[in-house]
Amino acid sequence: MEFLPGLERWFHLMAGVMWIGLLYYFNFVQVAAMKAATADSTAAGISKHVAPRALLFFRWAAVVTWLTGAGLLGANFVSAFTFRPGFALIGAGAWLGTIMLINVWTLIWRNQKKILGMVAATDAEKVTARRVAFLASRTNTMLSIPMLFFMAAGAHSGQFGF
Amino acid sequence: MQNPLDSLWGTVISGFVLTLVLFVVVTKFIGV
């Protein structure tokens, strides 16, 4: 079982790439694409065929990333989340990742279901849901920058001068 | 004042500023 941490790190990185990659796709590509597609009446293709699939992999990749990250912390899980000496850098990354996971499943996914018509919502509720999901997604994009910094600094502290 | 998160580049710049702030908090006030 000595290879388990290596496997966990491998899956943590793969799932993390999928999660943050899709987050950046939504924010750097899809938001602007939806605006242009709405203008020429082709947005339905994105909202019907692309967004639901992207959201499926996005939200479950977030879960796998968090679970494999927690597995990697192992016995140091509490030390990281309580910023014990030697664990403050990875602890900051872990907290940011956890906040982002909560954002995905509460604010983003819950509101995207209304926007995409997966649950019933009035037009007014859809307008609110669109704004909340957008800001939560942008918040996660913002948080991903320090999260990746602290993950890298926690795992490779020597390269960061610690 | 406009919400920086409404702009893509405002979001990215906010992320870098937040990184700097959190870096100072973690290294100076919590301790590595």
N, CA and C atoms of all chains as a GROMACS GRO file, in nm:
protein
  582
    1MET      N    1   0.082  -0.122   0.000
    1MET     CA    2   0.000   0.000   0.000
    1MET      C    3   0.085   0.127   0.000
    2GLU      N    4   0.218   0.109  -0.012
    2GLU     CA    5   0.304   0.229  -0.005
    2GLU      C    6   0.289   0.316  -0.129
    3PHE      N    7   0.225   0.260  -0.236
    3PHE     CA    8   0.205   0.338  -0.358
    3PHE      C    9   0.076   0.422  -0.352
    4LEU      N   10  -0.005   0.403  -0.246
    4LEU     CA   11  -0.135   0.472  -0.238
    4LEU      C   12  -0.122   0.625  -0.244
    5PRO      N   13  -0.029   0.688  -0.168
    5PRO     CA   14  -0.017   0.834  -0.179
    5PRO      C   15   0.017   0.879  -0.321
    6GLY      N   16   0.098   0.801  -0.392
    6GLY     CA   17   0.131   0.836  -0.530
    6GLY      C   18   0.009   0.831  -0.619
    7LEU      N   19  -0.072   0.725  -0.602
    7LEU     CA   20  -0.196   0.713  -0.680
    7LEU      C   21  -0.291   0.828  -0.647
    8GLU      N   22  -0.300   0.859  -0.516
    8GLU     CA   23  -0.389   0.968  -0.474
    8GLU      C   24  -0.345   1.100  -0.536
    9ARG      N   25  -0.214   1.125  -0.538
    9ARG     CA   26  -0.163   1.249  -0.596
    9ARG      C   27  -0.193   1.256  -0.746
   10TRP      N   28  -0.175   1.141  -0.814
   10TRP     CA   29  -0.203   1.131  -0.958
   10TRP      C   30  -0.350   1.167  -0.986
   11PHE      N   31  -0.441   1.102  -0.913
   11PHE     CA   32  -0.584   1.128  -0.934
   11PHE      C   33  -0.623   1.268  -0.888
   12HIS      N   34  -0.557   1.317  -0.782
   12HIS     CA   35  -0.582   1.453  -0.733
   12HIS      C   36  -0.548   1.554  -0.844
   13LEU      N   37  -0.435   1.533  -0.910
   13LEU     CA   38  -0.393   1.624  -1.017
   13LEU      C   39  -0.485   1.614  -1.139
   14MET      N   40  -0.521   1.489  -1.178
   14MET     CA   41  -0.608   1.472  -1.296
   14MET      C   42  -0.745   1.536  -1.272
   15ALA      N   43  -0.803   1.507  -1.155
   15ALA     CA   44  -0.935   1.563  -1.125
   15ALA      C   45  -0.926   1.715  -1.110
   16GLY      N   46  -0.816   1.763  -1.049
   16GLY     CA   47  -0.798   1.907  -1.031
   16GLY      C   48  -0.786   1.980  -1.165
   17VAL      N   49  -0.715   1.918  -1.259
   17VAL     CA   50  -0.702   1.978  -1.392
   17VAL      C   51  -0.840   1.986  -1.459
   18MET      N   52  -0.920   1.878  -1.444
   18MET     CA   53  -1.054   1.879  -1.504
   18MET      C   54  -1.142   1.986  -1.439
   19TRP      N   55  -1.139   1.992  -1.304
   19TRP     CA   56  -1.222   2.089  -1.230
   19TRP      C   57  -1.185   2.233  -1.268
   20ILE      N   58  -1.059   2.268  -1.249
   20ILE     CA   59  -1.019   2.406  -1.272
   20ILE      C   60  -1.016   2.437  -1.423
   21GLY      N   61  -0.986   2.335  -1.504
   21GLY     CA   62  -0.990   2.356  -1.649
   21GLY      C   63  -1.130   2.393  -1.695
   22LEU      N   64  -1.231   2.321  -1.644
   22LEU     CA   65  -1.369   2.353  -1.682
   22LEU      C   66  -1.413   2.487  -1.622
   23LEU      N   67  -1.365   2.517  -1.501
   23LEU     CA   68  -1.395   2.648  -1.440
   23LEU      C   69  -1.342   2.760  -1.529
   24TYR      N   70  -1.218   2.744  -1.579
   24TYR     CA   71  -1.160   2.846  -1.667
   24TYR      C   72  -1.231   2.847  -1.802
   25TYR      N   73  -1.275   2.729  -1.849
   25TYR     CA   74  -1.353   2.726  -1.974
   25TYR      C   75  -1.481   2.810  -1.957
   26PHE      N   76  -1.553   2.789  -1.845
   26PHE     CA   77  -1.676   2.865  -1.823
   26PHE      C   78  -1.648   3.015  -1.823
   27ASN      N   79  -1.542   3.054  -1.749
   27ASN     CA   80  -1.518   3.197  -1.728
   27ASN      C   81  -1.445   3.265  -1.843
   28PHE      N   82  -1.349   3.196  -1.904
   28PHE     CA   83  -1.269   3.259  -2.009
   28PHE      C   84  -1.334   3.242  -2.147
   29VAL      N   85  -1.418   3.137  -2.164
   29VAL     CA   86  -1.472   3.107  -2.297
   29VAL      C   87  -1.625   3.117  -2.302
   30GLN      N   88  -1.694   3.039  -2.215
   30GLN     CA   89  -1.838   3.023  -2.233
   30GLN      C   90  -1.919   3.149  -2.206
   31VAL      N   91  -1.879   3.228  -2.105
   31VAL     CA   92  -1.955   3.349  -2.073
   31VAL      C   93  -1.959   3.442  -2.194
   32ALA      N   94  -1.842   3.467  -2.253
   32ALA     CA   95  -1.836   3.555  -2.371
   32ALA      C   96  -1.904   3.489  -2.491
   33ALA      N   97  -1.888   3.356  -2.505
   33ALA     CA   98  -1.949   3.285  -2.617
   33ALA      C   99  -2.102   3.291  -2.609
   34MET      N  100  -2.156   3.277  -2.486
   34MET     CA  101  -2.302   3.281  -2.468
   34MET      C  102  -2.357   3.418  -2.507
   35LYS      N  103  -2.281   3.523  -2.472
   35LYS     CA  104  -2.325   3.659  -2.505
   35LYS      C  105  -2.334   3.674  -2.658
   36ALA      N  106  -2.229   3.627  -2.728
   36ALA     CA  107  -2.227   3.637  -2.875
   36ALA      C  108  -2.332   3.545  -2.936
   37ALA      N  109  -2.349   3.424  -2.878
   37ALA     CA  110  -2.445   3.327  -2.933
   37ALA      C  111  -2.588   3.375  -2.912
   38THR      N  112  -2.614   3.443  -2.798
   38THR     CA  113  -2.748   3.497  -2.773
   38THR      C  114  -2.781   3.603  -2.878
   39ALA      N  115  -2.680   3.681  -2.915
   39ALA     CA  116  -2.702   3.789  -3.013
   39ALA      C  117  -2.740   3.734  -3.150
   40ASP      N  118  -2.687   3.616  -3.188
   40ASP     CA  119  -2.726   3.560  -3.318
   40ASP      C  120  -2.814   3.435  -3.305
   41SER      N  121  -2.881   3.424  -3.190
   41SER     CA  122  -2.983   3.319  -3.166
   41SER      C  123  -2.930   3.177  -3.179
   42THR      N  124  -2.804   3.154  -3.138
   42THR     CA  125  -2.750   3.018  -3.141
   42THR      C  126  -2.712   2.968  -3.001
   43ALA      N  127  -2.757   3.041  -2.898
   43ALA     CA  128  -2.718   3.006  -2.761
   43ALA      C  129  -2.775   2.873  -2.715
   44ALA      N  130  -2.886   2.831  -2.774
   44ALA     CA  131  -2.950   2.706  -2.731
   44ALA      C  132  -2.856   2.587  -2.745
   45GLY      N  133  -2.772   2.590  -2.847
   45GLY     CA  134  -2.677   2.480  -2.867
   45GLY      C  135  -2.584   2.465  -2.750
   46ILE      N  136  -2.538   2.578  -2.697
   46ILE     CA  137  -2.446   2.574  -2.582
   46ILE      C  138  -2.522   2.533  -2.456
   47SER      N  139  -2.636   2.598  -2.431
   47SER     CA  140  -2.706   2.571  -2.305
   47SER      C  141  -2.769   2.431  -2.302
   48LYS      N  142  -2.801   2.376  -2.421
   48LYS     CA  143  -2.864   2.244  -2.425
   48LYS      C  144  -2.761   2.131  -2.433
   49HIS      N  145  -2.657   2.148  -2.513
   49HIS     CA  146  -2.566   2.036  -2.539
   49HIS      C  147  -2.430   2.047  -2.471
   50VAL      N  148  -2.381   2.168  -2.448
   50VAL     CA  149  -2.245   2.184  -2.393
   50VAL      C  150  -2.248   2.202  -2.241
   51ALA      N  151  -2.324   2.302  -2.195
   51ALA     CA  152  -2.320   2.338  -2.053
   51ALA      C  153  -2.356   2.222  -1.959
   52PRO      N  154  -2.464   2.143  -1.986
   52PRO     CA  155  -2.496   2.034  -1.892
   52PRO      C  156  -2.383   1.931  -1.881
   53ARG      N  157  -2.320   1.898  -1.994
   53ARG     CA  158  -2.209   1.800  -1.990
   53ARG      C  159  -2.089   1.858  -1.916
   54ALA      N  160  -2.057   1.984  -1.946
   54ALA     CA  161  -1.944   2.048  -1.879
   54ALA      C  162  -1.968   2.056  -1.728
   55LEU      N  163  -2.092   2.089  -1.689
   55LEU     CA  164  -2.126   2.099  -1.546
   55LEU      C  165  -2.119   1.964  -1.476
   56LEU      N  166  -2.156   1.857  -1.547
   56LEU     CA  167  -2.150   1.722  -1.489
   56LEU      C  168  -2.006   1.688  -1.448
   57PHE      N  169  -1.913   1.702  -1.545
   57PHE     CA  170  -1.773   1.670  -1.515
   57PHE      C  171  -1.714   1.770  -1.416
   58PHE      N  172  -1.756   1.895  -1.426
   58PHE     CA  173  -1.707   2.002  -1.338
   58PHE      C  174  -1.737   1.972  -1.192
   59ARG      N  175  -1.864   1.941  -1.160
   59ARG     CA  176  -1.901   1.927  -1.019
   59ARG      C  177  -1.848   1.796  -0.959
   60TRP      N  178  -1.840   1.689  -1.040
   60TRP     CA  179  -1.789   1.563  -0.985
   60TRP      C  180  -1.637   1.563  -0.979
   61ALA      N  181  -1.571   1.632  -1.071
   61ALA     CA  182  -1.426   1.648  -1.063
   61ALA      C  183  -1.389   1.725  -0.935
   62ALA      N  184  -1.474   1.821  -0.897
   62ALA     CA  185  -1.450   1.896  -0.773
   62ALA      C  186  -1.452   1.802  -0.653
   63VAL      N  187  -1.548   1.709  -0.651
   63VAL     CA  188  -1.559   1.613  -0.539
   63VAL      C  189  -1.436   1.522  -0.535
   64VAL      N  190  -1.398   1.468  -0.651
   64VAL     CA  191  -1.283   1.376  -0.656
   64VAL      C  192  -1.155   1.451  -0.614
   65THR      N  193  -1.143   1.576  -0.659
   65THR     CA  194  -1.024   1.654  -0.622
   65THR      C  195  -1.016   1.671  -0.471
   66TRP      N  196  -1.130   1.705  -0.410
   66TRP     CA  197  -1.131   1.728  -0.265
   66TRP      C  198  -1.103   1.598  -0.189
   67LEU      N  199  -1.169   1.490  -0.230
   67LEU     CA  200  -1.152   1.362  -0.158
   67LEU      C  201  -1.009   1.309  -0.169
   68THR      N  202  -0.950   1.318  -0.288
   68THR     CA  203  -0.812   1.270  -0.303
   68THR      C  204  -0.716   1.364  -0.229
   69GLY      N  205  -0.749   1.493  -0.225
   69GLY     CA  206  -0.667   1.588  -0.148
   69GLY      C  207  -0.672   1.556   0.000
   70ALA      N  208  -0.793   1.527   0.048
   70ALA     CA  209  -0.809   1.490   0.190
   70ALA      C  210  -0.733   1.361   0.218
   71GLY      N  211  -0.738   1.267   0.123
   71GLY     CA  212  -0.663   1.142   0.138
   71GLY      C  213  -0.514   1.166   0.144
   72LEU      N  214  -0.465   1.259   0.064
   72LEU     CA  215  -0.322   1.292   0.064
   72LEU      C  216  -0.280   1.353   0.197
   73LEU      N  217  -0.367   1.436   0.254
   73LEU     CA  218  -0.335   1.495   0.385
   73LEU      C  219  -0.332   1.388   0.493
   74GLY      N  220  -0.422   1.289   0.480
   74GLY     CA  221  -0.424   1.175   0.572
   74GLY      C  222  -0.427   1.218   0.718
   75ALA      N  223  -0.328   1.171   0.795
   75ALA     CA  224  -0.323   1.201   0.938
   75ALA      C  225  -0.296   1.349   0.964
   76ASN      N  226  -0.251   1.422   0.862
   76ASN     CA  227  -0.222   1.565   0.878
   76ASN      C  228  -0.342   1.654   0.843
   77PHE      N  229  -0.458   1.592   0.818
   77PHE     CA  230  -0.577   1.665   0.777
   77PHE      C  231  -0.611   1.778   0.876
   78VAL      N  232  -0.617   1.744   1.005
   78VAL     CA  233  -0.654   1.844   1.107
   78VAL      C  234  -0.543   1.948   1.119
   79SER      N  235  -0.416   1.903   1.114
   79SER     CA  236  -0.303   1.997   1.123
   79SER      C  237  -0.309   2.101   1.012
   80ALA      N  238  -0.346   2.058   0.891
   80ALA     CA  239  -0.354   2.151   0.778
   80ALA      C  240  -0.467   2.251   0.798
   81PHE      N  241  -0.584   2.201   0.836
   81PHE     CA  242  -0.701   2.290   0.848
   81PHE      C  243  -0.694   2.379   0.971
   82THR      N  244  -0.604   2.347   1.065
   82THR     CA  245  -0.588   2.434   1.183
   82THR      C  246  -0.455   2.510   1.177
   83PHE      N  247  -0.389   2.507   1.062
   83PHE     CA  248  -0.265   2.584   1.038
   83PHE      C  249  -0.156   2.554   1.139
   84ARG      N  250  -0.141   2.427   1.178
   84ARG     CA  251  -0.032   2.393   1.270
   84ARG      C  252   0.102   2.424   1.203
   85PRO      N  253   0.208   2.449   1.282
   85PRO     CA  254   0.340   2.479   1.224
   85PRO      C  255   0.382   2.371   1.122
   86GLY      N  256   0.425   2.418   1.006
   86GLY     CA  257   0.464   2.327   0.899
   86GLY      C  258   0.352   2.293   0.803
   87PHE      N  259   0.228   2.332   0.838
   87PHE     CA  260   0.113   2.298   0.755
   87PHE      C  261   0.031   2.420   0.712
   88ALA      N  262   0.083   2.541   0.740
   88ALA     CA  263   0.004   2.662   0.712
   88ALA      C  264  -0.016   2.682   0.562
   89LEU      N  265   0.087   2.655   0.482
   89LEU     CA  266   0.075   2.679   0.337
   89LEU      C  267  -0.027   2.584   0.275
   90ILE      N  268  -0.013   2.455   0.300
   90ILE     CA  269  -0.107   2.358   0.243
   90ILE      C  270  -0.246   2.377   0.306
   91GLY      N  271  -0.247   2.422   0.431
   91GLY     CA  272  -0.374   2.448   0.500
   91GLY      C  273  -0.451   2.560   0.431
   92ALA      N  274  -0.379   2.667   0.392
   92ALA     CA  275  -0.446   2.778   0.321
   92ALA      C  276  -0.502   2.727   0.187
   93GLY      N  277  -0.424   2.646   0.116
   93GLY     CA  278  -0.473   2.589  -0.010
   93GLY      C  279  -0.593   2.499   0.011
   94ALA      N  280  -0.588   2.418   0.118
   94ALA     CA  281  -0.698   2.325   0.147
   94ALA      C  282  -0.826   2.401   0.182
   95TRP      N  283  -0.811   2.509   0.261
   95TRP     CA  284  -0.930   2.589   0.295
   95TRP      C  285  -0.991   2.653   0.170
   96LEU      N  286  -0.905   2.709   0.085
   96LEU     CA  287  -0.956   2.773  -0.037
   96LEU      C  288  -1.026   2.670  -0.127
   97GLY      N  289  -0.966   2.550  -0.141
   97GLY     CA  290  -1.028   2.445  -0.221
   97GLY      C  291  -1.161   2.401  -0.164
   98THR      N  292  -1.169   2.395  -0.030
   98THR     CA  293  -1.293   2.355   0.035
   98THR      C  294  -1.404   2.458   0.013
   99ILE      N  295  -1.368   2.586   0.026
   99ILE     CA  296  -1.467   2.693   0.000
   99ILE      C  297  -1.515   2.685  -0.145
  100MET      N  298  -1.422   2.658  -0.237
  100MET     CA  299  -1.458   2.646  -0.378
  100MET      C  300  -1.552   2.528  -0.403
  101LEU      N  301  -1.525   2.414  -0.336
  101LEU     CA  302  -1.613   2.297  -0.352
  101LEU      C  303  -1.755   2.328  -0.303
  102ILE      N  304  -1.763   2.396  -0.188
  102ILE     CA  305  -1.895   2.434  -0.135
  102ILE      C  306  -1.967   2.527  -0.233
  103ASN      N  307  -1.892   2.622  -0.289
  103ASN     CA  308  -1.948   2.713  -0.390
  103ASN      C  309  -2.006   2.636  -0.509
  104VAL      N  310  -1.931   2.534  -0.556
  104VAL     CA  311  -1.974   2.455  -0.672
  104VAL      C  312  -2.109   2.391  -0.645
  105TRP      N  313  -2.121   2.322  -0.530
  105TRP     CA  314  -2.241   2.241  -0.506
  105TRP      C  315  -2.360   2.320  -0.452
  106THR      N  316  -2.332   2.434  -0.389
  106THR     CA  317  -2.445   2.512  -0.336
  106THR      C  318  -2.481   2.623  -0.435
  107LEU      N  319  -2.395   2.721  -0.451
  107LEU     CA  320  -2.432   2.838  -0.532
  107LEU      C  321  -2.434   2.811  -0.682
  108ILE      N  322  -2.330   2.745  -0.736
  108ILE     CA  323  -2.323   2.730  -0.882
  108ILE      C  324  -2.422   2.625  -0.932
  109TRP      N  325  -2.412   2.502  -0.884
  109TRP     CA  326  -2.494   2.393  -0.938
  109TRP      C  327  -2.642   2.415  -0.909
  110ARG      N  328  -2.674   2.456  -0.787
  110ARG     CA  329  -2.814   2.478  -0.750
  110ARG      C  330  -2.880   2.581  -0.842
  111ASN      N  331  -2.806   2.687  -0.875
  111ASN     CA  332  -2.862   2.792  -0.961
  111ASN      C  333  -2.856   2.755  -1.109
  112GLN      N  334  -2.752   2.680  -1.150
  112GLN     CA  335  -2.746   2.638  -1.289
  112GLN      C  336  -2.862   2.545  -1.325
  113LYS      N  337  -2.908   2.466  -1.230
  113LYS     CA  338  -3.024   2.378  -1.257
  113LYS      C  339  -3.147   2.461  -1.294
  114LYS      N  340  -3.162   2.577  -1.230
  114LYS     CA  341  -3.275   2.666  -1.263
  114LYS      C  342  -3.253   2.728  -1.401
  115ILE      N  343  -3.130   2.774  -1.426
  115ILE     CA  344  -3.099   2.842  -1.553
  115ILE      C  345  -3.119   2.748  -1.672
  116LEU      N  346  -3.075   2.622  -1.656
  116LEU     CA  347  -3.081   2.526  -1.767
  116LEU      C  348  -3.216   2.454  -1.776
  117GLY      N  349  -3.308   2.488  -1.686
  117GLY     CA  350  -3.442   2.430  -1.693
  117GLY      C  351  -3.452   2.289  -1.636
  118MET      N  352  -3.354   2.248  -1.555
  118MET     CA  353  -3.359   2.115  -1.494
  118MET      C  354  -3.453   2.112  -1.374
  119VAL      N  355  -3.476   2.228  -1.314
  119VAL     CA  356  -3.579   2.241  -1.211
  119VAL      C  357  -3.666   2.361  -1.247
  120ALA      N  358  -3.790   2.359  -1.200
  120ALA     CA  359  -3.883   2.466  -1.233
  120ALA      C  360  -3.841   2.597  -1.168
  121ALA      N  361  -3.850   2.707  -1.244
  121ALA     CA  362  -3.818   2.839  -1.190
  121ALA      C  363  -3.889   2.945  -1.273
  122THR      N  364  -3.934   3.050  -1.204
  122THR     CA  365  -3.997   3.160  -1.278
  122THR      C  366  -3.888   3.240  -1.350
  123ASP      N  367  -3.930   3.330  -1.439
  123ASP     CA  368  -3.832   3.413  -1.511
  123ASP      C  369  -3.752   3.499  -1.413
  124ALA      N  370  -3.822   3.552  -1.312
  124ALA     CA  371  -3.753   3.635  -1.212
  124ALA      C  372  -3.650   3.552  -1.135
  125GLU      N  373  -3.688   3.429  -1.100
  125GLU     CA  374  -3.594   3.340  -1.028
  125GLU      C  375  -3.474   3.306  -1.116
  126LYS      N  376  -3.498   3.292  -1.246
  126LYS     CA  377  -3.388   3.261  -1.338
  126LYS      C  378  -3.290   3.378  -1.349
  127VAL      N  379  -3.344   3.499  -1.348
  127VAL     CA  380  -3.257   3.618  -1.355
  127VAL      C  381  -3.167   3.622  -1.232
  128THR      N  382  -3.226   3.599  -1.115
  128THR     CA  383  -3.148   3.598  -0.990
  128THR      C  384  -3.047   3.483  -0.992
  129ALA      N  385  -3.092   3.366  -1.036
  129ALA     CA  386  -3.005   3.248  -1.038
  129ALA      C  387  -2.885   3.272  -1.130
  130ARG      N  388  -2.910   3.338  -1.244
  130ARG     CA  389  -2.803   3.365  -1.340
  130ARG      C  390  -2.696   3.454  -1.277
  131ARG      N  391  -2.741   3.556  -1.203
  131ARG     CA  392  -2.647   3.650  -1.139
  131ARG      C  393  -2.567   3.580  -1.028
  132VAL      N  394  -2.637   3.503  -0.945
  132VAL     CA  395  -2.570   3.435  -0.832
  132VAL      C  396  -2.469   3.332  -0.884
  133ALA      N  397  -2.511   3.252  -0.983
  133ALA     CA  398  -2.420   3.150  -1.039
  133ALA      C  399  -2.300   3.216  -1.105
  134PHE      N  400  -2.323   3.327  -1.175
  134PHE     CA  401  -2.212   3.398  -1.240
  134PHE      C  402  -2.112   3.449  -1.137
  135LEU      N  403  -2.162   3.515  -1.033
  135LEU     CA  404  -2.071   3.571  -0.932
  135LEU      C  405  -1.998   3.461  -0.854
  136ALA      N  406  -2.068   3.349  -0.827
  136ALA     CA  407  -2.003   3.237  -0.757
  136ALA      C  408  -1.894   3.176  -0.844
  137SER      N  409  -1.919   3.166  -0.973
  137SER     CA  410  -1.820   3.112  -1.065
  137SER      C  411  -1.700   3.206  -1.076
  138ARG      N  412  -1.727   3.336  -1.083
  138ARG     CA  413  -1.618   3.434  -1.087
  138ARG      C  414  -1.540   3.433  -0.955
  139THR      N  415  -1.612   3.416  -0.843
  139THR     CA  416  -1.544   3.408  -0.713
  139THR      C  417  -1.450   3.288  -0.710
  140ASN      N  418  -1.496   3.174  -0.762
  140ASN     CA  419  -1.410   3.056  -0.766
  140ASN      C  420  -1.289   3.076  -0.857
  141THR      N  421  -1.308   3.147  -0.968
  141THR     CA  422  -1.195   3.178  -1.056
  141THR      C  423  -1.092   3.262  -0.980
  142MET      N  424  -1.142   3.362  -0.906
  142MET     CA  425  -1.053   3.447  -0.826
  142MET      C  426  -0.982   3.363  -0.720
  143LEU      N  427  -1.058   3.278  -0.648
  143LEU     CA  428  -0.999   3.197  -0.540
  143LEU      C  429  -0.902   3.092  -0.593
  144SER      N  430  -0.921   3.049  -0.719
  144SER     CA  431  -0.832   2.945  -0.773
  144SER      C  432  -0.688   2.994  -0.782
  145ILE      N  433  -0.669   3.126  -0.796
  145ILE     CA  434  -0.532   3.180  -0.812
  145ILE      C  435  -0.452   3.163  -0.682
  146PRO      N  436  -0.500   3.213  -0.566
  146PRO     CA  437  -0.426   3.182  -0.442
  146PRO      C  438  -0.430   3.034  -0.405
  147MET      N  439  -0.541   2.963  -0.438
  147MET     CA  440  -0.548   2.820  -0.405
  147MET      C  441  -0.433   2.744  -0.473
  148LEU      N  442  -0.412   2.769  -0.602
  148LEU     CA  443  -0.304   2.699  -0.674
  148LEU      C  444  -0.168   2.742  -0.622
  149PHE      N  445  -0.154   2.869  -0.584
  149PHE     CA  446  -0.027   2.917  -0.527
  149PHE      C  447   0.004   2.840  -0.399
  150PHE      N  448  -0.093   2.832  -0.308
  150PHE     CA  449  -0.067   2.766  -0.178
  150PHE      C  450  -0.052   2.615  -0.193
  151MET      N  451  -0.123   2.554  -0.289
  151MET     CA  452  -0.104   2.410  -0.314
  151MET      C  453   0.039   2.385  -0.361
  152ALA      N  454   0.085   2.468  -0.456
  152ALA     CA  455   0.221   2.451  -0.509
  152ALA      C  456   0.325   2.482  -0.401
  153ALA      N  457   0.303   2.590  -0.326
  153ALA     CA  458   0.399   2.629  -0.222
  153ALA      C  459   0.402   2.526  -0.109
  154GLY      N  460   0.286   2.466  -0.079
  154GLY     CA  461   0.281   2.367   0.028
  154GLY      C  462   0.353   2.239  -0.009
  155ALA      N  463   0.344   2.202  -0.138
  155ALA     CA  464   0.406   2.076  -0.181
  155ALA      C  465   0.552   2.093  -0.222
  156HIS      N  466   0.590   2.216  -0.261
  156HIS     CA  467   0.727   2.241  -0.308
  156HIS      C  468   0.782   2.365  -0.238
  157SER      N  469   0.780   2.363  -0.105
  157SER     CA  470   0.814   2.483  -0.028
  157SER      C  471   0.954   2.535  -0.058
  158GLY      N  472   1.048   2.442  -0.089
  158GLY     CA  473   1.186   2.483  -0.117
  158GLY      C  474   1.194   2.579  -0.235
  159GLN      N  475   1.114   2.554  -0.339
  159GLN     CA  476   1.116   2.640  -0.458
  159GLN      C  477   1.060   2.779  -0.429
  160PHE      N  478   0.983   2.790  -0.320
  160PHE     CA  479   0.923   2.919  -0.285
  160PHE      C  480   1.001   2.988  -0.173
  161GLY      N  481   1.116   2.932  -0.136
  161GLY     CA  482   1.202   2.995  -0.038
  161GLY      C  483   1.162   2.972   0.107
  162PHE      N  484   1.085   2.866   0.134
  162PHE     CA  485   1.048   2.840   0.274
  162PHE      C  486   1.132   2.726   0.330
  163MET      N  487  -1.934   5.205  -0.743
  163MET     CA  488  -1.813   5.134  -0.788
  163MET      C  489  -1.852   5.000  -0.851
  164GLN      N  490  -1.789   4.970  -0.962
  164GLN     CA  491  -1.821   4.846  -1.034
  164GLN      C  492  -1.761   4.726  -0.961
  165ASN      N  493  -1.834   4.614  -0.964
  165ASN     CA  494  -1.783   4.490  -0.906
  165ASN      C  495  -1.670   4.436  -0.994
  166PRO      N  496  -1.549   4.418  -0.940
  166PRO     CA  497  -1.438   4.370  -1.025
  166PRO      C  498  -1.466   4.232  -1.084
  167LEU      N  499  -1.555   4.154  -1.019
  167LEU     CA  500  -1.585   4.020  -1.070
  167LEU      C  501  -1.671   4.022  -1.196
  168ASP      N  502  -1.729   4.139  -1.229
  168ASP     CA  503  -1.805   4.150  -1.354
  168ASP      C  504  -1.714   4.148  -1.476
  169SER      N  505  -1.586   4.180  -1.452
  169SER     CA  506  -1.490   4.178  -1.563
  169SER      C  507  -1.394   4.061  -1.544
  170LEU      N  508  -1.359   3.997  -1.654
  170LEU     CA  509  -1.268   3.882  -1.647
  170LEU      C  510  -1.132   3.923  -1.591
  171TRP      N  511  -1.081   4.035  -1.643
  171TRP     CA  512  -0.949   4.078  -1.597
  171TRP      C  513  -0.955   4.133  -1.455
  172GLY      N  514  -1.068   4.192  -1.417
  172GLY     CA  515  -1.087   4.234  -1.277
  172GLY      C  516  -1.082   4.114  -1.184
  173THR      N  517  -1.138   4.002  -1.230
  173THR     CA  518  -1.137   3.877  -1.153
  173THR      C  519  -0.995   3.826  -1.136
  174VAL      N  520  -0.919   3.825  -1.246
  174VAL     CA  521  -0.781   3.773  -1.243
  174VAL      C  522  -0.693   3.862  -1.154
  175ILE      N  523  -0.706   3.993  -1.170
  175ILE     CA  524  -0.626   4.085  -1.088
  175ILE      C  525  -0.663   4.070  -0.941
  176SER      N  526  -0.793   4.056  -0.913
  176SER     CA  527  -0.838   4.034  -0.774
  176SER      C  528  -0.775   3.907  -0.717
  177GLY      N  529  -0.763   3.805  -0.800
  177GLY     CA  530  -0.701   3.680  -0.756
  177GLY      C  531  -0.555   3.699  -0.717
  178PHE      N  532  -0.482   3.776  -0.796
  178PHE     CA  533  -0.341   3.801  -0.763
  178PHE      C  534  -0.327   3.888  -0.638
  179VAL      N  535  -0.415   3.988  -0.624
  179VAL     CA  536  -0.412   4.073  -0.505
  179VAL      C  537  -0.445   3.990  -0.381
  180LEU      N  538  -0.547   3.903  -0.393
  180LEU     CA  539  -0.585   3.816  -0.280
  180LEU      C  540  -0.470   3.722  -0.243
  181THR      N  541  -0.397   3.673  -0.345
  181THR     CA  542  -0.282   3.586  -0.320
  181THR      C  543  -0.179   3.659  -0.233
  182LEU      N  544  -0.152   3.784  -0.270
  182LEU     CA  545  -0.054   3.865  -0.196
  182LEU      C  546  -0.100   3.886  -0.052
  183VAL      N  547  -0.227   3.921  -0.036
  183VAL     CA  548  -0.283   3.947   0.097
  183VAL      C  549  -0.274   3.820   0.183
  184LEU      N  550  -0.318   3.707   0.126
  184LEU     CA  551  -0.317   3.581   0.201
  184LEU      C  552  -0.174   3.535   0.231
  185PHE      N  553  -0.083   3.562   0.138
  185PHE     CA  554   0.058   3.526   0.158
  185PHE      C  555   0.113   3.601   0.281
  186VAL      N  556   0.083   3.730   0.290
  186VAL     CA  557   0.128   3.810   0.404
  186VAL      C  558   0.064   3.759   0.533
  187VAL      N  559  -0.066   3.730   0.528
  187VAL     CA  560  -0.136   3.681   0.648
  187VAL      C  561  -0.075   3.548   0.695
  188VAL      N  562  -0.053   3.457   0.600
  188VAL     CA  563  -0.003   3.323   0.637
  188VAL      C  564   0.141   3.330   0.685
  189THR      N  565   0.226   3.406   0.617
  189THR     CA  566   0.369   3.407   0.653
  189THR      C  567   0.398   3.496   0.773
  190LYS      N  568   0.329   3.608   0.786
  190LYS     CA  569   0.360   3.704   0.894
  190LYS      C  570   0.278   3.681   1.021
  191PHE      N  571   0.151   3.644   1.003
  191PHE     CA  572   0.062   3.636   1.120
  191PHE      C  573   0.036   3.495   1.168
  192ILE      N  574   0.034   3.398   1.077
  192ILE     CA  575   0.011   3.260   1.119
  192ILE      C  576   0.145   3.189   1.137
  193GLY      N  577   0.233   3.203   1.039
  193GLY     CA  578   0.365   3.140   1.048
  193GLY      C  579   0.368   3.010   0.971
  194VAL      N  580   0.469   3.000   0.884
  194VAL     CA  581   0.484   2.881   0.800
  194VAL      C  582   0.549   2.772   0.884
   0.00000   0.00000   0.00000
